[in-house]
Amino acid sequence: MRLGGGLDEQGMLTEPAQQRGLDCLARFATRLAGFSSVHLRAVATQTLREARNRDAFLARAVVVLGHPIEVISGREEARLIYSGVARLQPSDHPRLVIDIGGRSTEMILGRGRTPMVAESFGVGSVSLSMRYFGDGRFSESAFRAAQVAAGAELEEALQPFAPRHWREALGSSGTAGAVSQLLAASGVSDGRITPDGLRWCIARCLEAGDIDRLKLPGLRDERRPVIAGGLSLLYTLATHFGIKELMPARGALRQGVIFDLAERLEAQRRAKPGDLRDDSVTELQRRFGVDAAQAARVQRVALALYHDVAPDAPAGDEAMRELGWACALHEIGMMVSHHDHHRHSAYLLSHVDAPGFSQSQQRRIAELVLGQRGGLRKLEAQLAHRDFAWQVLCLRLGLIVCHARSDVGSEALQLARRKDSAVLGFAPGWAEAHPRTLHLLREEAEAWSRSGALSLFVEG
């Protein structure tokens, strides 16, 4: 698809680039006809992390593909890359994995299947090629400038990824694979990427002078426009990080996404679904000093109410799990300030690194958390989606019922769904025993009546 070349100077994805992407997705859609979205996962990386008009493009893309598309963070991309490499090329040695994409480069230190340090840097083969070789010409000054730019972007990684931390280096994905094939086909190496081999490649580019005259065995036509940027980046990595040889890896992001999806599906088959995202939520609770007991109270009530209105939701249903995670993390903003903590919580959830989560899913959970209290107008657009509106309602009701921060039996309340209306009922005597909670619930019903999204009726 190569969307990375389609960002203009304002950071907008151009219409021709969008159309190329949509055409590609349309071809995928024909191949995926008949597949359930549960068994598919589509992820977007750096270009859509950067694009200012990504939401508009994604809205079109989802319609064409017929399945959700998630934007993942740079660190999550790095984690998934390592997962793909570690599963297909296992090793117990400490290793450095490098993945050069179109607009970003991921670097990961790990051992076995465990990534220990994972970072993403905003420089790639397409972005460097466009900036320094955009006219199609190769010159020593352009290669030097590209290497300086790459070095400046990667400089902060020099200590965390120094040679003392790893024993072998692997290069995954397109750029490393293309250069490895080029070197092997030209008889320069057996596919190992070395500083000498990279200098040989750069020398051949300089001899050719421009892209049209560059003829090298093993170099595919679609790679020629971005080869100079890729070589500049690889040479910078080799010289700055002491990489004497970079071995081509058998796995990459695609395989990591597949393995991650398989683990999620396996988790759903268990009696109590759970995956890496649950571990991330627990770690975020610890890091931000969340009152775990209160979070669990709210979660029990909110999920019980949601089950009332969505009784057919299967075990591991993503909407129910997102509501549970929102309950678990709704107070992380207390670390910043008690005042408007729901806004601080939403901001943190939108931006914090949470392994296993995509940026898209984190944003949905952040929007849920933003809606935990206060007026509903701030979520007017999101509440137009009925499933989201029911999630917000259950979260808010859970918080009101547990506002005294004491245990509440979830069986004491029942929420009935009547199309776009909700009726909240109580066990005999419960409302009379909790007049303050009943008062807050009636105020909540008034708030929903003003929103126009759902109607809430409180019995008692």
N, C-alpha and C positions, 0 to 999 in steps of 0.2 A: 504493500500500500504506500509506504514511504511518505507519510504525511509531513515528516519533519522539514521537507523542503518547501512546504506551503505556508509557512508563517511569514506575514509581511512585517514591515518595520514597526507597526503598531501592536504586534503580537496577536494579530487576527489571522485565523485560518482562512485562506483565500477561497473563493467559490470554486475555481478549477481543482484545487486540492481537495476540497470537500466532496466534489463530484467524483474524483478518482476513488476516494475512500468509500463513498456510497456504492459505486459500481462494484468495487471489490466485495463489499458486504453483501450485495445482491447475489453475487456468485456463490458466496458462502451459504446464503439463505437457501439456495436451491439444493445444495448438498446436505443441509441440515433439516430438510423437510421431514416432519414426522418425529423428530427428536423432542423430548420434553426439556424445558428450561432447567429442570432439576439436574439433568445430566450434562449440562453445558455450562461453560463459563467463558465469557469474553472479557478481556481486560485491555485497557488503554494505558499508555505509559507517558513519556516525557512531553511529547508534542501536545497532548491534551491536558497535561498538567500545566503547561505554559499558556495555551491558547485562551485568550480573553473571551472568545465566543464559543467556548467548548460546550456549554449547556445547549445552545441553539443547535450545534452540530449533532450532539448526542441525541437530542430529541428526534432529529431526522434519521439518525443512524439506527436507533432502536426500532423504529417503524420498518425500515428496510430489512434489518436482520431478523426481526421478529423475536428477539431475545434481549434481556438486559445486558448492558455494557457497563463495566465498573472501571473507574479511573483509580489506579493504585499509586501509592506514594513511592518515592525513590527508594526508600529503605525496604519497603515491602517488595518492590521489584527485585532488589538485591537478594532478599531472603529467598524468594521463589527461584531465582536463578541458581543460587547455591543448592537448593533442594533438588533441582533437576540434575545438576552436575553430581552431587553426592550420591544420588540413587543410581545413576547410570555409570558412574566411574568411582566406585567406593575406594576409600583409603583411610588408614588410621593416622597418616602423617599430617602435621599442621600444614595447611595449604592456603595459597592465595588464588582466588578466582577473579578474573577480570572479564567484564562483558562490555564491549564498546558498541553502543547503539547509534542511532542517527543523531540524537540530540543530548544523550547522556551517557555517562560511563559509570558502571557499577563496580565496586571493589569490595570483596568479601574475604575475611579471614575465618577459617573454620577447621574443624577436625571431625572426622567421621561424618555424621549427618547433622552436626550442630554448628550453625553459623555463630561466631563469637563477636565479630565486628562487621557491620554491613553499612556501607555508605553509597550515596549516589551523587555524582558531580555533573554539573550542567554543561558538559562539552561532549560532542560526539563527532562521528565521521562526516555526517551531512552538514552540521553547523560549521565545522572548520572548513570543509570544502567550499561551501557557499561563500564564506567570508574571505578566504585567502586564495582560492583557485576558481572563483566564480566565472572568470573570463575563459576558463579552459586551458590556461597556460601554466606551465611548470617553471619555476625559477628558484634559485638558491635563496633569494631574499624572501620569497613567499613561504618556503619550507621553514626557514628560520623564524619568521613571524608566527607561523602556525604553531611551531613548537614552543615558542615563548608564551603564547596565549594558553596553550594546553598546560604548560608548566605552572602558570599563574593560578589556573583553576584547581590544579591538583596539589599545590604546595602544602596545603593544610593536612594532606594525607601522608606526608613524608614520614612522620614519626609513628603514627598508628599502624602503618603498613610496611614498616622497614623490614629488610631481609631477616633480621633476627627473629621475627615472629612466624616465619614459615619456612618449609623445606622444599616445597614444589609449587610452581606457578602454572595455572591453567588459563587458557583463553577460550571463552565460550562465545557463541553466536556468530553473526555474519562477518564482521571485519576480521576477526582472528581467523575464522575458517577460510575466508577468501585469500588472505595473505599466506596462510599455511599451504593451501592448494597451489598457489602461484609459485612458492619456493620449491615445492616438491616437483611440480611439472617442469620447472626450469632446471632441475638438478642441483639446486643450490643447497638444499637440505632434504631430510626425509620428512619434512613437514614441521619441524621445530622452528619456532620463530626466535631468532637471535639478533643481537645488535648488528653483527656483520651482515646477516641476511637482509635486515631492514635497510642498511646503507646501500646494499646492492640494488634493492628495489627502488630506492630514491634516485640512485644514479641512473637507472633505466628511464625513470620519468624525466629527469633532466636531459638525457640524451634525446628523448622523443620531443620534448619542448612543449607539446600540448596533448590534450586528451585524444584528439582524432588520430594522432600518429603513434599512440601508445599501443604496441602489440606485444603482449606477453602470454606465454602458454598458461592455461588454467585460469586466466582472468576473464570473467564473463562480462558481456557488454554492459549489463545493468550496474556493474560494480565500478566501471571506469570513471564515472563522474564523481565518485566519492572516495576513490582509492587514495588520493593525495592527502586528504584530511585524515583518513584512517592510518596511513603510514606515519604521518606526523605525530599522531596521538600514541601509536604503538612505540615509536622510537623514544618519545618523551617518557613513557612509562618504563621502558627498558633501561634507559640511562639514569633516570631519577630514582628508581626503586631497586636498582641493582639486579635486574632480572636477566640472568645469563641465557636462559632459554624458557620460552613460553610454549607449553604443550597444548595442542588443540584439545578441547573438551568435548565429550560426547553429549552432554546435556546442556540445557539453557532454560530460558524463561518458560517456553511452551511446555516442556516436560514438567517443570516445577508446578505450573498451574494445574496440569493434569493430576499429578500426585496429590496436590493440595485438595483438589476436588474429590478425589477418591477417598481421602481421609475424612472429609466432611460427610460423604455419603455413608461411609462405614460408621461414623459417629451417629448418624441418624437412625441406623439400624439397631443401636444399642438402646436398652431400656431407658437410660438417662443420657440423652445426647450431650456431647461435649467435644470441643476441639481446641486448637491453639488460641482461638479468640477468647474462650473462657479463661485461659491462663493469663491473657493480656489484661482482661478486666480485673482479675484478682490483683495483678501487679499494679494496675492504675489505682485501685482502691488503697493499696499499701502506700504507694508513692505520694498520694495526695491526702492521706490521713482520713479516709472516709469512715464514717460511723457504719461499720459493716452490719451491725445488728439492726439499725434503722433501715438500711438499704434492703436487708432481707425481709423485714416486715412489709415494707412497701411492695416489694417484688411479689410476695405471697398473695397479697390482696389484689394487686393489679392483674396478675396473671390469672387468678381465679375468676375475676370479673371478665377478663378477655375470653377465657374459656366459655363463659356463659354465652357470650355473643358470637363466638366462633367455635362451636362445639365439634365441628368436623375437621378442624385444623389438625394435620397429622403431627406425630411426635417429631420434633426437630424443625417445625415450621419456622421459616426465617422471620416472619412478622412477629411471631410470639417471642422468638429469641431476641430480636431487636428491642422489643418492649422490656424484656427481662434485663438486658444490658443497660437500657436507659434507666431503669429503676436502680440498678446496682451502682450507677455512676452519676446519678442526678445531683449529688451534693459535692462533686469534686471541686466546684468553684468556691466552696467555703474556704479553701486554702488561700484564695485571693482576698475575698471579702464576704462577710455575711450579707451585706447589702447587695441586692441584685445578683445573688449568687447563681441564679439560673442562667443569667447571661454569661457570667464567667465560665460556668460549667459547659455551656454550649460552645463557647470559643475554644476552650481547651480540647474538647472532644473533636472539634473540626480540624485541629492542628497537631495534636499530639501523635507521636509514632506509636502505633498499636499493632504489633505483628499479627498477621492473619486477617486484618480488616483492610478493605479497600477504602480509598478516600470517599467514594460514593456512599458506602455503607456508614462510615463514620459521620458523614454529613447528615444522613437520615436520622441517626441516633442523636446527633447534636440538635436537630430540629425538634425531635421529640422532647429532649431535655429542656430546650428553650420554652416549650409550651407547657411546662409543668406547673406554672403559676402565672398570675397576671392576666391581662387581656388577651384575647384570642386573635385580634386583628393582625398582630405581627406575623401570624401564620396563615393568613387568609388564602394565599395561593395553594399552600400545601394541604389545607383542610378540604379543598375541593376534591381531593382523593379520599374516598370514603374509608378505605382501610387505615390510612394514616389518622383520620379523624377519630376512629374508634380506638386506636392505640393511645392517642393523646387523652381521650376521655378516661380510659382506664388508668392511665398514669396519674392524672389529676385526682381521680376519685381515690386511688390508693394513698396518695399523699394526704388528702383531707382526712380519711379514716384513721390514718396513723399519725396525725399531727401532734398528738400528745406523746409520741415516741415511746409508746407502750404496746405490748402485744395485743393484737386484735384477731379474733377468730374469723378467718375468711368465710366460713360457712354462715356467718351472721348476715351476710348481704347477698343479694341476687340481682343480676342485671339482665333484663330482658330486652331483646332487640325487636323493634317493630319498624321495619324498613329504615327510615332515617330518624327514628325516634328511639330513645332508650328509657326504660322504666326501672328505677332503682327501688327494690323492696328490701325489707328487713325481717329478721326472725322476730317472733312475738316478744314484745317488751324491749327490744334493743333500742329503738328510737327514743322511747321514753327515758331509758337509762343513760342516753348520750345526747342531751339537748344541745350542747355546744357544737358537737359534730353535725347534728341535724341542721342547725342554723347555717353552718358553712356549706353544707350540701345544697341547701335551698338557694344560697347565694350563687353557687356553682351553676345551678339550673338557670338562674337569670343570666349569667354570663353566656351560656350556650344559646339562650334564646336571642341574644343580641348578635351572635356570630352568624347565624343563618346556616351553619354547617350541619349541626345535629340538634335535635330537641331532647332535653333531659327532663324527665318527670320524677319527682322524689315522693314516694309514699310516706305516710305517717304524719 
